[in-house]
Each structure stands twice: as structure tokens, then as C-alpha cells.
């Protein structure tokens, strides 16, 4: 929009033109009236000035009534010659018979004694009425006045006196006066125009400044102030604009502060927020929502919220607005970055009730859903794991109760199975209690500095002794050997020896269980820059790739039947994972089917310089 106005569009020009036109109209009306009145007064004055005095008309009338016309005519001519009026051009005296008795102009003396040809003279003589009119002769305007002459008896007329006077001087005087008036009017108009412009400028200058201030305010600049020239209405309006500017600036600052605070709130919210217009198209979206949806802001602004959330196949925007239900939405389902979002919808309504949009708040409930699934799976697994030994116990107890306890061969076997199942349940309950304490963070860690070379070697020595005792007692037992590959230097690590022993026992027991007869279990201890890594490798059947990421889940077994047969609870690796992570370490496995398995334990390690912390005081 072009804010620059043309001259004829400005209020300054319009106000000045109104004043000038009013002034000109007033001058024109007054001038016309004045000129008309001047002309009429001049004519009336001229008519009066050319009027023949009554004393002369009486003398002329007396001469007309004389019997001796020749003598009377001479007397009338003498009277006319004696009458000096420079404004009168011609005077003629005509009797009732229409005979010209005398003339004032010597050039027309030949007309004396002749009958007049003027119809006006005859009419005036006949009717006895005075006639006045204007005639133009050779470009000159004359006033012609025909006045009846009263007889001495006073009841009739005996002739008329014809007067013709030139009006040129009158018109010249009127014209001169008119020109003078017009000149004065022109000067007055010029002065009035200048005054109008000055007054207009005085009126429009505050308005123009207020306009400029309004333009600045519209562009966001509230620093200017309108100058107050007076204390009239315009001055009060200027002060009101200045007050408005201050108020708007304050309101703008408050609004901007609120907007920034809202932006900060939206930006740092842990929940995703999406706002739409009344058509359901996205207008606002915060960073967390973009992170949830793995989108860029430019991609989603203007997009339908149902398309953005993948709801278009289930419902429309109108459905969301009419029924603000809570929804569970899956994002990137079937991928490593799968998210489960809880979507809560609410309307944006004005005071009048008009719905201007929709607000959607997204909560990440992935962990919650995962935990709920794990809890359900955990309860199911515990129920299943406990039901199996309990069912077995019930069967054997019922058999014993039915009389099997009397059989000296069967009863001991049944009691041995019952004892084994009981011990299995006790081990499971103990493992569950250990996991519960680790989950809740109530398990106490008795940390101490341990030489990991000696600690790991001590545990392996126990298993070496078990191998020796087994080989001596039972030739049918599975035979295996343990191979050590340790770092040469001492590695001191702060650990809880009891809990770490439980971890290594679990892994070693698994390696022994699943190693083939005559297999070799290889153990390694090495140091990296800031970690020590222990590994235990077997030559067993191995773990399929698809199961590697699940072996640390509670109650998970790759081979369910074989694991139960060997007495496992399915919680050993889960407990090991919790213990290692409580030491700020990491445990993982590498395996392939028919190629054995390797379990790794990584613990934080800080090398201790010689003669440092261990020096005695």
C-alpha cells in the first residue's frame, strides 16, 4: 500500500479548497448583489438628476397654453436654453396635438412646428402617464424620459416634455466601481486563500502528525510522540493518541512477554503440543511434537492433523472436534524407533462459543506401555513357572497320600522330587526378591577395591575344583576344561564382591550347562583405556541371532524344555544384567548357532599410578 497521498487527496488541500470556495462564493454573491444595486442606484440617481424641475415645466406648460404659438415657442426655446443640465442630450416639448414646440439641440431646430413621429410621445400625451425607457443609438445607451405637462387647471395635460440623456458616464462610473470591487475581491480572495492555507495547515498539521504516529504504531514503533499545538479538541486528540501509544506499547510488551513465555513453555515442554485452525490444519507445533513425529516444522504447517497423526483412515477433523476422545497412536510401528503416544484433544473456543481450532497434547507412553506389557508378561511367566513345580508337587503329594509313602522304593523317589521342586521354587522366589530390590534401588552395594585378576581367578579355581571332584566321583559326568587369558598387570576395580560373584557364577554355570562333553570354556580379562572387560566363551550350541537381544529378559529361555530340565529359573541373566548396571557397567553376548556363545562384562576402570592412593601414611 502506498502511504504517499497526492496533493488533491490530502485533507490539507481539501480543507483549504473548502475555505477558498466558500470565500469565492461569498464574494461572488456579494459582488453580484453589490453590482446590481450599484447599477440600479446609479440609474435611479441619474433619472432623478435629469428630471426637469417643476418650476420649469410649469413655465413651459403656461407657454403652451398661449394663443400666440410663435411667441410661445420662442419663450419655450428661451426657457430650454436657459436650463443648463450637461447630462441631458436633447429636450423636446410637444403639445397635445403632437406638434414639436421647441428643442434644446440647435441641430434639430428644423423639427419645430412639425408633428412628432414618436409613438411613445403620442401614447404619453394621450394617457397622461410618464414613460421611461433605455434606447441604444450608434452604440450609445440613452435614457429616454417622457413626462406629461400638467395644464394650469390641474385636471389635464397640455403636452409632454421629451428628455434624452446619455448613460455612458453612468455606465463608466458603474464599470469603474465594479472593477475596483473586483480588484478588491481578487485581493481579498488571494489573502483569504493564503489565510485558508495557513488555517488549513494549522488544523491538518496535528492530524498529519497523528497519522504518521499511527503508521509508526502499526509498524511496531511506539517511541514517537505527537506534538500538542493547542488545548482545543485537536490538542486533546493528540494527547489521547500519545496516551494510546504508551498504552499500546505497554500492552505490546506484555503480549510479547507472554508470547515469549508461551514459546519457552512450548519449547521446553516434555509433551508435544499441536494447534490447528478451525479447518483442522496445523498452525502451531512445538519441538517435542516434531521430535515425536520425526518431522520438520516446514513440512507440517498447514497439513491436516488427521493426516499428520495417521488418523485420516479412522476419523475426520469434524469427528475430533465433535468428540474430543483420547487416543493411543503408534508412530514408526515395527521399527527400532517405535513410539506409542497418548493424544488428548480439546477445543479452542471464543467467549461466544465459536470454535476456532483444536489443541492436541501428545504424551510419550512408550515406556509405560512397555512396562505394562512386561508386567503382564512377568506375572504370566511367574504364574507359569510356579504352576509347573506346584502341579508336580501336588501330583507327587497326592500319590504319596494315596499310599505311595508305604512303598519303600517309590516313596524316597517321590520325596526327592518334591524336595527338588520345593528348592526350585525357593530359588525362584529368592531371585525374584533380588530383582525386586535391584529394581527399587534398595539393594545395598558393599563396594570395595578388589584385584580383579585374583578375584576372577578365585572364582574359576572353584569351578576347577568342581571339575576335579566330578571327574573323580563319576566317570559318566560331562567333562570340560577352563582356559584363562588374563592381563599381566593387576587391575583394581571397586565392586561388590558377593554380587559380582553371583554374576560370574551364573554365566559360568550356563557355560558349563550348555558346553559339550570335553569342551573348553575360555575366560579372558583385559584392559581398555577406561574399562576392564571379562569374557566367558563356551563351545555349546550357541544362541540364534534373533534371540540375542532377549536373553537378558526375565524368564526368557531359548530352549524352554531343556532349561527347565537343567533346573534354571530364567532369572539368572536378568539378575546379572541388573547387578552389572548397578556397577555402572555393561553386559552383552555374542553368539551364533552351533558355534558357541561369549558373554562380556565391561566395568569402569581408572588406572592407579604407582605410589599414589595406596601409599601408607
Secondary structure as GFF3:
##gff-version 3
##sequence-region A 1 617
A	DSSP	three_ten_helix	7	9	.	.	.	ID=ss1
A	DSSP	alpha_helix	11	49	.	.	.	ID=ss2
A	DSSP	alpha_helix	54	64	.	.	.	ID=ss3
A	DSSP	alpha_helix	69	82	.	.	.	ID=ss4
A	DSSP	beta_strand	88	95	.	.	.	ID=ss5
A	DSSP	beta_strand	100	103	.	.	.	ID=ss6
A	DSSP	three_ten_helix	106	111	.	.	.	ID=ss7
A	DSSP	alpha_helix	119	127	.	.	.	ID=ss8
A	DSSP	beta_strand	131	137	.	.	.	ID=ss9
A	DSSP	beta_strand	140	150	.	.	.	ID=ss10
A	DSSP	beta_strand	157	166	.	.	.	ID=ss11
A	DSSP	alpha_helix	168	218	.	.	.	ID=ss12
A	DSSP	alpha_helix	233	268	.	.	.	ID=ss13
A	DSSP	beta_strand	272	276	.	.	.	ID=ss14
A	DSSP	beta_strand	282	285	.	.	.	ID=ss15
A	DSSP	alpha_helix	287	293	.	.	.	ID=ss16
A	DSSP	alpha_helix	297	300	.	.	.	ID=ss17
A	DSSP	alpha_helix	305	308	.	.	.	ID=ss18
A	DSSP	alpha_helix	317	322	.	.	.	ID=ss19
A	DSSP	beta_strand	327	331	.	.	.	ID=ss20
A	DSSP	beta_strand	339	349	.	.	.	ID=ss21
A	DSSP	beta_strand	355	364	.	.	.	ID=ss22
A	DSSP	alpha_helix	366	401	.	.	.	ID=ss23
A	DSSP	three_ten_helix	404	406	.	.	.	ID=ss24
A	DSSP	alpha_helix	410	440	.	.	.	ID=ss25
A	DSSP	beta_strand	448	451	.	.	.	ID=ss26
A	DSSP	alpha_helix	452	473	.	.	.	ID=ss27
A	DSSP	beta_strand	480	486	.	.	.	ID=ss28
A	DSSP	beta_strand	492	495	.	.	.	ID=ss29
A	DSSP	alpha_helix	497	514	.	.	.	ID=ss30
A	DSSP	beta_strand	519	527	.	.	.	ID=ss31
A	DSSP	beta_strand	531	537	.	.	.	ID=ss32
A	DSSP	three_ten_helix	545	550	.	.	.	ID=ss33
A	DSSP	alpha_helix	560	565	.	.	.	ID=ss34
A	DSSP	alpha_helix	572	582	.	.	.	ID=ss35
A	DSSP	beta_strand	586	591	.	.	.	ID=ss36
A	DSSP	beta_strand	597	604	.	.	.	ID=ss37
###
